Amino acid sequence: MVSQYEGNVSLIYGSTETAEDFFFFLSCNNKKKEAEITVYQDIAGAKVGQKVTIEIGVGSAKVALKGETATDEMSGYIFGVAKQFAVKPVVAVLGGSGPALVKMEKNELTLPEQGRAEELGKFAKACKLD
């Protein structure tokens, strides 16, 4: 699902009701010229502020983003966040045919192909970042 608000656009997998209900969140802030990905899966044994790599792959195409662990007060989860990266390579990989595999430490999640191309197209059109 794509969400747009005041110059921001987000590609979200999961429910948008609360932050704890989504599991993949790609955002583009055109005003601040910043991109961010949150992979909301608990990283067992991690501490806040540790380095983490978020790898996204579709078929043979892959992109790896350097980030760090973060938490929220509601769930206590330690999850991964990557900021200030080039958005177009991520969009290119996600635009591939087939399910997307997102890896972070020992965690893996699959983003289904169904409906992704249309939503990714909306995101890419609204996100003005490189």
N, C-alpha and C positions, 0 to 999 in steps of 0.2 A: 504494500500500500504506500502511496506517496501522499505526503502531507506538506502543505505550503502555508507559511505565516510570516508576514512582514519581512520579505526578502530572504527567508530561510526556506529550504526545501529538504525533506527527509524521505528516505526510502526505509520502510519499516517492515520487518517480519515479526509477526506476533500481534498481540492486541495493543492498541494505542491508549487504552484506558489509564494505565499507570506505567511508570518506567519499569516496574517489576514484571509487567506482562509481555514485554517484547524480548526477543532474544538476539536480534540483529538490528542495528540502527546506524544508517549512513546519513550524515547530515552535511549540508552545504550552506554556509552563511555567506551570502553574496556581499553583504555590507562590510563585514569584518574580513572577508576574503580568507575564510577558514573552513576546513573540512574536518570531520570527526567520524570515527567508527567506534561503536560500542558493541562488544560481543558479550551479552549478558548471560554468562554461564559461570557458575562458581568454580574457581580454580583452587582445588584442594591443597591446603598447606601453604598457600601464597600469603604474602604480607602486602599491605598497601604500599605502592611506590616501586615495586619490583619491575624490572624490564620484562617485556613480553613481546613476542612476535605473533602477529595475526596474519595468517596465510590464507588467501582466498584462491581457489582453483576451480576452473571449469574445463574439463578435458585436459589437454596438455598446457593450457594457458594458466599462468599463476602470477600472483603479485604478493609480496611480503611487506608488511607494514610494521615498523618499530613502534612500540607503545609502552604503556606501563599499566600496572594493576591499580584498581580503584575500588571503592566500596560506597555503599549508601547506608544510611542509618536504619532504614526500614527492614531490609532483609539480612544484612550482615554479610551478604555475598561479597567475594573478592572476584572481580571481573576485569576484562581487558578493555583498554581504550587507546586508540591511536589518533593523533591530532596532527594537523599541519602537514599534509601529504598531497601529492598530485592526485586529483580526482579522476581524470580521464583514463589512466591505466586501470583503475579499479572498475570503472564503468565498462571499459573494453573487455575485461575478463568476465564480469558478470553478464555481459551481453552474449557470451558464448552459448552454444547449444548443449543442453543437458543440465543436470543438477549442479549446483555450486557447493563445493565442500569448503567449509571454513574450519581451519585448525588453529588452536591456541593452546600451547602446552600439551597436555594429554587429552584435552577436550576436542571433540569434533562435532560439527553440526552440519546438516544438509539443508540448503535452501532449494526448494523445488523449482523446476523450470516453468511449470504451469503459471501463467500470468506475469512472470518476471519481465519479459521483453516489453510489454506494454507499460508497466509501471516504471521500469528503468528508462524507457524513452521519455516519459513525463519528467522524471528526475533530471536526466541529461539536458533536456530542453530548458528547464528552469535554473539549473546550476550553471553559473557563468565562470566558474573557476577552471584552471588548466589541470 
